[in-house]
């Protein structure tokens, strides 16, 4: 991976990111995962960036407290700065050998301060506290602290679970309040929808006239969602499309710079480094930008800084190419792409009644094996899929588990007949697709490192208005018309 616009440490992976913006610099604390056994304890590391594509490494900043400490694992939290310029880190401490009053593994909230601009941190063990009455001791984590000026106090949002009720619907964003960032008192829950196992990595921020509550759903979906309200007191509105990205992009938290807001999450790796591997915790940091629409809802897309790392476009397919297959399948393929990093931009005019269309990626000469990003207007969704999946029997056509309608990942998106844009950024095994500059789907590509790209339609008609490719090679290249393979099935 070329590591421009994404970040992964050498011999490690990025877990949850704790972003903090100050004087135009984005300081990105993160959980540094090595996957070494036996576990050595989780630390916080820090990187920083001014341009969102190049990252300076500052190494370990809050180390594991050691095998006997409450914070053997230093897990997710937040950063604030008080009126005297002191930085405060609030974080989760966990030691696998500790149990709470209910016999469950213990999680605690811990506090550290920095008087040298976040270079070093001093722990304050006297400020440590665990789950308050009514909550499980095993889920008391991810403290997000912010200043509520209207109330004249600090608020702390905490990922928690009620100690009673259906096990899959106990998740709650608990709340504590403080006047001095040292002593914290219980307060009524900040958000208690009685849904999901837990609402991880919560954060709240104001943007114009709206407040936003963001959290990551710990359940079968594993995705980051947001809610909207006119005040901190709610009610919290569910937007029509409430997710930031797909299941592969998790634990996203944000920071603002000027009038822009960026979300930092991680694109998960897959076990064994194959497309069939189970999703793993931690991966590569990725940044997406939010745009606020007139009605307060949010659109998401890659940053312009990431897009600008790709050079002058080359025409990969001729413009105004029409693919028509009223009761079948048609595709047009470009030349093979061997570059590790590239950006595709495809604009389609989608005919009324078209069932599916989109981009094939890293496919063979017949367009069969590889990946596809499929727009489905009748279902209003973007789907990431691949072929072949691992065979479960003797026949080549049998897919993993042979499950009807199985797909890899999907995102809801409005796909009325007419013009739509599908952008795909690939960097090594990373893939970030965006529809109409508003809907993002991130994933990994392992099994097919090279191949052709192209456009396709199934049971309908599209006109390819644009299909261009940009690479990170900024040397002058002579634009040429690639060799084309066109197929109707």
C-alpha positions in Angstrom: 0.0 0.0 0.0 1.3 3.4 -0.9 0.2 5.0 2.4 -1.1 8.4 1.0 -4.4 9.3 2.6 -4.5 6.0 4.5 -2.3 5.0 7.5 -1.1 1.7 8.9 2.0 1.4 11.2 4.8 -0.9 10.3 4.2 -4.3 11.9 0.9 -3.2 13.4 -2.6 -2.2 12.8 -4.8 0.8 13.7 -7.6 0.3 16.1 -10.1 3.0 17.3 -8.9 6.5 16.5 -9.2 9.4 18.9 -9.0 12.6 16.9 -8.1 16.0 18.3 -7.8 19.2 16.2 -5.7 22.1 17.4 -4.3 25.1 15.5 -5.0 23.4 12.2 -3.2 20.2 13.1 -5.1 17.0 13.4 -3.6 14.8 16.2 -4.8 11.3 15.8 -4.4 9.0 18.8 -5.1 5.4 18.1 -5.1 2.0 19.7 -2.0 0.3 18.4 -2.7 -3.4 17.7 0.2 -5.8 17.1 -1.7 -9.2 17.3 1.2 -10.7 19.1 0.6 -13.5 21.6 0.8 -13.5 24.5 -0.8 -10.0 24.7 1.6 -7.3 25.9 -1.1 -4.7 26.7 -2.7 -2.2 24.4 -1.1 1.3 24.2 -2.1 4.6 22.6 0.1 5.8 19.7 -0.2 9.2 18.0 0.2 10.5 14.5 -0.5 14.0 13.2 -1.3 15.5 9.8 -1.9 18.9 8.3 -2.9 17.8 4.8 -4.9 14.6 5.5 -2.7 12.5 3.3 0.7 12.5 4.9 1.1 11.4 8.6 3.9 12.1 11.0 4.5 9.4 13.6 5.0 10.3 17.3 5.1 6.8 18.6 3.7 5.5 21.9 2.1 8.2 24.0 0.1 6.3 26.7 1.7 3.0 27.4 0.0 -0.1 28.9 0.0 0.3 32.7 1.5 -3.2 33.1 0.3 -6.7 34.0 -0.9 -5.6 37.4 -2.6 -2.3 36.4 -6.2 -1.4 35.9 -5.1 -0.2 32.4 -3.2 -3.2 31.2 -5.1 -2.4 28.0 -5.5 1.3 27.3 -8.7 1.4 25.2 -10.7 4.1 23.5 -11.5 7.6 25.0 -11.2 11.2 24.1 -9.1 14.4 24.5 -10.1 17.8 25.8 -8.3 21.0 26.8 -9.3 23.0 29.8 -9.3 26.8 30.3 -5.7 26.8 31.5 -4.4 25.0 28.4 -3.9 21.6 30.1 -4.8 18.6 27.9 -6.9 15.8 29.5 -7.1 12.2 28.2 -10.0 10.1 29.4 -9.8 6.5 28.4 -10.9 2.9 29.1 -8.8 0.7 31.3 -9.1 -3.0 31.1 -7.2 -5.9 32.7 -8.4 -9.4 31.7 -7.6 -10.7 35.3 -10.0 -8.3 36.9 -13.7 -8.9 37.6 -16.5 -6.5 38.6 -19.1 -6.8 41.3 -21.3 -8.9 38.9 -18.5 -11.3 38.1 -18.0 -10.0 34.6 -14.7 -8.7 33.1 -14.1 -5.2 34.5 -13.9 -2.0 32.5 -13.0 1.3 34.1 -12.7 5.0 33.1 -9.2 6.5 33.7 -7.8 10.0 33.5 -4.4 11.4 32.5 -3.2 15.0 31.8 -0.5 16.6 29.7 1.3 19.9 30.4 3.7 19.7 27.5 1.3 19.9 24.5 0.5 16.1 24.5 4.1 14.9 24.4 3.9 13.1 27.8 1.0 12.1 30.0 0.6 11.8 33.8 -1.9 9.3 35.1 -4.3 10.1 37.9 -5.4 6.8 39.4 -7.3 8.5 42.2 -9.8 9.6 39.5 -10.6 6.1 38.2 -14.2 5.0 38.4 -16.3 2.1 37.2 -19.9 1.4 36.2 -22.5 3.1 38.3 -25.6 1.5 39.7 -27.8 -0.2 37.0 -25.0 -0.9 34.5 -22.9 -4.0 33.8 -19.3 -3.7 34.9 -18.1 -5.4 31.7 -19.3 -2.5 29.4 -18.2 0.8 30.8 -15.9 2.3 28.1 -15.1 4.8 25.3 -15.6 8.0 27.4 -16.3 11.0 25.3 -15.9 14.3 27.2 -17.1 17.7 25.9 -18.0 21.1 27.4 -21.6 22.0 27.7 -21.3 25.8 28.0 -25.1 26.3 28.4 -25.1 24.2 31.5 -21.7 25.3 32.7 -20.2 21.8 33.1 -18.4 18.9 31.4 -20.4 16.0 30.1 -19.0 12.4 29.6 -20.8 10.0 27.3 -20.0 6.3 28.0 -20.6 3.1 26.2 -22.6 1.0 28.7 -25.2 -1.7 29.1 -28.1 -2.0 31.4 -27.8 -4.9 33.9 -31.3 -6.1 33.2 -33.4 -6.7 30.1 -33.0 -8.6 26.8 -29.3 -9.3 26.3 -29.3 -7.9 22.7 -31.1 -4.7 23.6 -29.3 -3.4 26.7 -27.0 -1.0 24.9 -27.2 2.6 26.3 -25.1 5.8 26.1 -24.6 6.5 29.8 -23.7 9.9 31.1 -21.7 11.5 33.9 -21.1 15.2 34.6 -18.3 17.2 36.2 -17.3 20.7 37.1 -13.6 20.1 37.4 -12.7 17.1 35.1 -11.7 15.1 38.3 -14.9 14.2 40.1 -17.7 12.7 38.0 -21.3 12.2 39.1 -23.9 9.9 37.5 -26.5 11.6 35.4 -29.5 10.2 33.5 -28.6 8.3 30.3 -27.8 10.5 27.3 -29.4 8.2 24.8 -31.3 5.0 25.7 -33.0 3.5 22.6 -33.0 0.0 24.0 -31.5 -1.3 20.7 -28.4 -3.3 20.0 -25.8 -4.9 22.2 -23.8 -1.7 22.7 -23.3 1.8 21.2 -19.5 2.0 20.9 -17.3 5.0 20.6 -20.0 7.6 21.1 -19.5 11.3 20.3 -21.6 14.4 20.0 -21.0 17.7 18.2 -22.8 20.7 17.0 -22.8 21.8 13.4 -24.8 24.9 12.6 -28.3 24.6 14.0 -28.0 20.8 14.4 -26.5 18.5 17.0 -25.2 15.1 15.9 -24.8 11.9 18.0 -22.5 9.3 16.4 -21.9 5.8 17.7 -20.8 2.4 16.3 -23.4 -0.4 16.5 -22.0 -3.4 18.2 -24.3 -6.1 17.0 -24.6 -8.2 13.8 -24.3 -5.1 11.7 -21.0 -3.6 13.0 -21.5 -0.1 11.5 -21.2 3.5 12.5 -24.5 5.4 12.6 -25.6 9.0 13.4 -28.6 10.7 14.8 -29.7 14.4 14.6 -31.4 16.8 17.1 -32.0 20.5 17.5 -30.6 20.4 21.0 -28.6 18.2 23.4 -31.9 17.2 25.0 -33.2 15.6 21.8 -35.3 14.1 20.5 -32.8 12.3 18.3 -34.0 11.9 14.7 -33.1 8.9 12.6 -32.2 10.1 9.1 -33.3 8.0 6.1 -29.7 6.9 5.5 -28.1 6.8 9.0 -24.8 4.9 8.3 -21.5 6.5 7.5 -20.0 3.5 5.6 -20.1 -0.3 5.4 -19.5 -3.0 7.9 -15.8 -2.9 6.9 -15.3 0.7 8.2 -15.8 0.9 11.9 -15.5 2.9 15.1 -15.4 6.2 13.2 -15.0 9.4 15.3 -14.6 12.9 14.0 -12.8 16.3 14.2 -13.6 19.6 12.6 -11.2 22.0 11.0 -12.8 25.3 10.0 -16.1 24.5 8.4 -15.1 21.0 7.4 -15.6 17.8 9.4 -13.6 14.6 9.0 -14.3 11.1 10.2 -11.5 8.7 11.1 -12.2 5.0 11.2 -10.4 1.8 10.3 -11.0 -0.5 7.3 -10.9 -4.0 8.9 -8.5 -6.7 7.7 -9.7 -10.2 7.0 -8.3 -13.3 8.6 -5.6 -15.0 6.6 -5.4 -12.1 4.1 -8.0 -13.6 1.8 -11.4 -12.5 0.6 -13.0 -15.5 2.4 -11.4 -14.6 5.8 -13.5 -13.4 8.8 -13.4 -9.7 9.5 -10.9 -8.8 12.1 -10.7 -6.1 14.7 -8.4 -3.2 13.6 -6.9 -2.5 10.2 -5.9 0.6 8.2 -7.0 4.1 9.1 -9.2 5.8 6.5 -10.6 9.3 6.4 -14.0 10.3 5.0 -15.4 13.8 4.9 -19.0 14.8 5.9 -21.0 17.4 4.1 -24.1 19.0 5.7 -27.1 19.2 3.5 -29.8 21.9 3.8 -32.0 19.6 5.8 -29.2 18.7 8.2 -28.6 15.2 6.9 -25.0 14.2 6.1 -23.4 13.1 2.9 -20.0 11.4 3.0 -17.2 11.1 0.5 -13.3 10.9 0.3 -11.5 14.1 1.0 -10.4 16.3 -1.9 -6.9 16.0 -0.5 -6.9 12.2 -1.2 -8.4 12.7 -4.6 -5.7 15.2 -5.5 -3.0 12.6 -4.9 -4.1 11.1 -8.2 -2.9 12.7 -11.4 -4.3 13.6 -14.8 -7.1 11.4 -16.0 -6.7 9.0 -18.8 -9.8 7.8 -20.7 -10.2 4.1 -19.8 -13.4 3.6 -21.9 -14.8 5.9 -24.7 -17.4 8.4 -23.6 -21.0 7.9 -24.9 -20.7 4.1 -25.0 -24.1 2.6 -24.7 -24.6 -0.9 -23.2 -28.0 -2.4 -23.9 -29.2 -5.7 -22.6 -33.0 -5.6 -22.1 -33.1 -9.3 -21.0 -29.4 -10.2 -20.5 -26.0 -8.8 -19.6 -23.5 -6.6 -21.5 -20.1 -5.3 -20.5 -17.2 -3.4 -21.9 -13.7 -4.0 -20.5 -10.6 -1.8 -20.5 -7.0 -2.8 -20.4 -5.5 -4.5 -17.4 -4.4 -2.2 -14.6 -1.2 -3.2 -12.9 -0.8 0.0 -10.7 -1.1 -0.5 -7.0 -3.1 2.8 -6.6 -5.6 4.3 -8.9 -8.8 6.3 -9.0 -11.7 5.5 -11.3 -14.6 7.9 -12.0 -17.5 6.5 -14.0 -20.7 8.5 -14.9 -23.7 6.6 -16.1 -27.0 7.6 -17.7 -29.2 4.9 -16.3 -32.2 4.0 -18.3 -35.6 3.6 -16.8 -36.3 0.1 -15.5 -32.7 -1.0 -15.5 -32.1 -3.7 -13.0 -28.4 -3.4 -12.4 -25.2 -1.7 -13.7 -21.8 -0.6 -12.4 -18.1 -1.3 -12.5 -16.2 -4.6 -12.6 -12.8 -4.4 -11.0 -9.6 -6.6 -11.4 -11.5 -9.1 -13.5 -10.1 -11.6 -16.1 -10.4 -11.3 -19.8 -13.9 -12.6 -19.8 -15.0 -10.3 -16.9 -16.0 -13.3 -14.8 -13.5 -13.6 -11.9 -12.8 -10.5 -9.8 -14.9 -7.8 -8.1 -18.0 -5.8 -8.9 -19.6 -2.6 -7.6 -23.2 -3.0 -8.5 -25.8 -0.2 -8.6 -29.3 -1.7 -8.2 -31.9 1.0 -8.9 -34.9 -1.2 -8.1 -33.5 -1.8 -4.6 -31.8 1.6 -4.2 -28.5 0.1 -3.1 -24.8 -0.2 -3.9 -23.5 -3.7 -3.6 -19.9 -4.9 -3.5 -19.5 -8.5 -4.7 -16.9 -10.9 -5.9 -16.5 -14.1 -7.9 -15.7 -16.9 -7.4 -16.2 -17.4 -3.7 -14.5 -20.4 -2.1 -16.1 -23.7 -3.3 -17.9 -25.8 -0.7 -18.3 -28.8 -3.0 -17.1 -30.4 -6.2 -18.9 -28.0 -8.6 -17.1 -24.8 -9.4 -20.3 -22.7 -9.3 -20.9 -23.5 -5.6 -20.3 -20.5 -3.4 -19.3 -20.2 0.2 -22.2 -21.8 2.1 -24.3 -21.8 -1.2 -26.5 -19.1 0.3 -29.1 -17.6 -2.1 -28.7 -13.8 -2.6 -25.5 -13.7 -0.6 -23.6 -10.5 -1.1 -20.4 -9.1 0.4 -21.4 -5.6 1.4 -24.2 -3.1 0.6 -25.1 0.5 1.1 -28.5 2.2 0.7 -28.5 5.0 -2.0 -31.1 6.8 -4.1 -30.8 5.6 -7.7 -33.6 7.2 -9.7 -33.3 6.9 -13.4 -30.9 9.4 -14.8 -27.2 10.4 -14.3 -25.2 8.9 -11.5 -21.5 8.9 -10.6 -19.5 5.9 -9.2 -16.0 6.7 -8.0 -13.6 4.0 -6.9 -10.3 4.6 -5.1 -8.0 1.6 -4.9 -4.7 1.5 -2.9 -3.2 -1.9 -2.8 -5.8 -4.1 -1.0 -7.9 -1.1 0.1 -11.0 0.0 -1.9 -13.2 3.0 -1.2 -16.3 3.4 -3.5 -18.5 6.5 -3.6 -21.8 7.1 -5.3 -22.9 10.6 -6.2 -20.3 12.1 -3.8 -22.6 11.1 -0.9 -22.5 7.4 -0.2 -19.3 5.5 0.7 -18.5 1.8 0.8 -15.1 0.7 1.9 -13.7 -2.8 1.8 -10.6 -5.0 1.1 -9.4 -6.7 -2.1 -7.1 -9.6 -1.5 -7.5 -12.4 -3.9 -7.3 -10.5 -7.2 -4.3 -8.0 -7.1 -4.5 -7.1 -10.8 -6.9 -7.3 -13.7 -9.1 -5.4 -16.1 -11.8 -2.8 -15.2 -15.0 -2.1 -17.1 -18.6 -1.2 -17.1 -21.6 -3.5 -17.2 -25.4 -3.5 -17.3 -27.9 -6.3 -16.5 -31.4 -6.2 -17.8 -31.5 -2.6 -18.9 -29.6 0.1 -20.6 -26.9 2.6 -19.6 -24.8 5.2 -21.4 -21.3 5.6 -20.2 -20.8 9.3 -20.1 -17.3 9.1 -18.5 -15.0 6.4 -17.5 -11.6 7.8 -16.5 -8.6 6.5 -14.6 -6.0 8.4 -12.6 -2.9 7.0 -11.1 -0.4 8.2 -8.5 2.3 8.4 -11.3 2.4 12.1 -12.0 4.9 11.8 -14.8 3.5 13.0 -18.2 1.8 10.2 -20.0 0.4 10.1 -23.5 -3.3 9.6 -23.4 -4.3 6.7 -25.6 -7.5 4.8 -26.3 -7.2 1.4 -24.7 -8.0 -1.9 -26.3 -11.7 -2.8 -25.6 -13.4 -6.1 -25.0 -17.2 -6.0 -25.4 -19.4 -8.8 -24.4 -23.2 -9.5 -24.5 -24.6 -12.5 -22.8 
